[in-house]
């Protein structure tokens, strides 16, 4: 009886320890605005001159997705 309660307590503490850092880290991050994210991503995309348009578009879309936004086609022009 004592061993099963001890095992249950250990499992509960382990689960709480695994979930604690994930909740505190996500609360600390602040989402930047769409315009700020586009400015950051536009700098990343324009680093490699001579890169084809499809590659730049894919890099821009991936960067915007990293910041939590979908890339609009009209913003690439």
Secondary structure, 3 states (H helix, E strand, C coil): CHHHHHHHHHHHHHHHHHHHHHHHHHHHCCCCCHHHHHHHHHHHHCCCCCCCHHHHHHHHHHHHHHCCCCCCHHHHC
